[in-house]
Amino acid sequence: MSLMDNDEKIGMMLINSRRMGLYQEDKSKTSHDGILDEEIVEKGESIFATSKVYGTTHTIEERHLRHFIL
């Protein structure tokens, strides 16, 4: 914990609901292997999008979230 910055600590406490890329109808919105859902969901498009939900890679690398409900 002492080596983590505040964003990384916060990311460990949050949970994000994401579907797997295998369930994404538009395969251009998945990772190169089709496993991860990379779609950006704007507010109001689903009950989970309270503001803007970014793709899986962005969420892990930039927002430091590590807990997902798949």
Rosetta blueprint (number, residue, H / E / L):
1 M L
2 S L
3 L L
4 M L
5 D L
6 N H
7 D H
8 E H
9 K H
10 I H
11 G H
12 M H
13 M H
14 L L
15 I E
16 N E
17 S E
18 R L
19 R L
20 M L
21 G H
22 L H
23 Y H
24 Q L
25 E L
26 D L
27 K H
28 S H
29 K H
30 T E
31 S L
32 H L
33 D L
34 G L
35 I L
36 L L
37 D E
38 E L
39 E L
40 I L
41 V E
42 E E
43 K L
44 G L
45 E L
46 S L
47 I L
48 F L
49 A L
50 T L
51 S L
52 K E
53 V E
54 Y L
55 G L
56 T H
57 T H
58 H H
59 T H
60 I H
61 E H
62 E L
63 R L
64 H L
65 L L
66 R L
67 H E
68 F E
69 I E
70 L L
